[in-house]
Amino acid sequence: MPEIKKYKCALCKKEYVRSSVKEEDYFPFCSERCRLMDLGSWLKEEYVTSRPLKEEELVELANAEGEEKEE
């Protein structure tokens, strides 16, 4: 008998069972609602994937912006 796996929704943290991979599978979310709410948060730029920039990177960005203005 296959083992039943339980997951926690990435948004609401509700526990759910993922029975099989199918078209209406919203993994890692429990429902379409949670999936769309997460997408909306990304589109509204509420989430960011960043890290502090190193000094060398800041210099490179400043130089690149200066070159763009000259063109």
C-alpha positions as CSV (number, residue, x, y, z in Angstrom):
1,M,0.0,0.0,0.0
2,P,1.5,3.4,-1.0
3,E,2.4,5.8,1.8
4,I,0.1,8.8,2.2
5,K,2.2,12.0,2.2
6,K,1.0,15.0,4.1
7,Y,2.2,18.5,3.1
8,K,1.8,22.0,4.5
9,C,0.6,24.7,2.2
10,A,3.3,27.2,1.5
11,L,0.9,30.1,2.1
12,C,-1.8,29.2,4.7
13,K,0.2,26.4,6.3
14,K,-2.9,24.1,6.2
15,E,-2.0,20.4,6.1
16,Y,-3.2,18.5,3.1
17,V,-2.8,15.2,1.4
18,R,-1.4,15.1,-2.1
19,S,-2.9,11.9,-3.6
20,S,-1.4,12.1,-7.1
21,V,0.0,14.5,-9.7
22,K,-2.9,15.7,-11.8
23,E,-4.0,18.8,-13.7
24,E,-5.7,20.4,-10.6
25,D,-2.7,19.8,-8.4
26,Y,-1.6,23.2,-6.9
27,F,1.6,21.9,-5.1
28,P,3.1,23.5,-3.0
29,F,-0.2,25.1,-2.3
30,C,-3.4,23.5,-1.0
31,S,-5.7,25.2,-3.4
32,E,-6.0,27.4,-6.4
33,R,-6.9,30.3,-4.1
34,C,-3.6,30.0,-2.2
35,R,-1.7,29.6,-5.5
36,L,-3.3,32.8,-6.9
37,M,-2.8,34.8,-3.7
38,D,0.9,33.9,-3.8
39,L,1.2,34.9,-7.5
40,G,-0.5,38.2,-6.6
41,S,2.0,38.9,-3.9
42,W,4.8,38.4,-6.4
43,L,3.2,40.6,-9.0
44,K,2.6,43.4,-6.4
45,E,6.3,43.0,-5.5
46,E,5.6,42.1,-1.9
47,Y,8.2,39.4,-2.2
48,V,11.8,40.0,-3.1
49,T,14.8,37.8,-3.7
50,S,17.7,39.9,-2.9
51,R,20.8,40.1,-0.8
52,P,23.0,43.1,0.3
53,L,25.2,44.2,-2.6
54,K,28.9,44.1,-2.2
55,E,30.9,47.3,-2.7
56,E,32.3,46.0,-6.0
57,E,28.8,45.3,-7.3
58,L,27.7,48.9,-6.4
59,V,30.7,50.3,-8.3
60,E,29.8,48.1,-11.4
61,L,26.2,49.3,-11.3
62,A,27.2,52.9,-11.0
63,N,29.7,52.5,-14.0
64,A,27.0,50.7,-16.1
65,E,24.5,53.5,-15.4
66,G,27.1,56.1,-16.4
67,E,27.8,54.3,-19.6
68,E,24.1,54.2,-20.5
69,K,23.7,57.9,-20.0
70,E,26.6,58.7,-22.3
71,E,25.0,56.7,-25.2
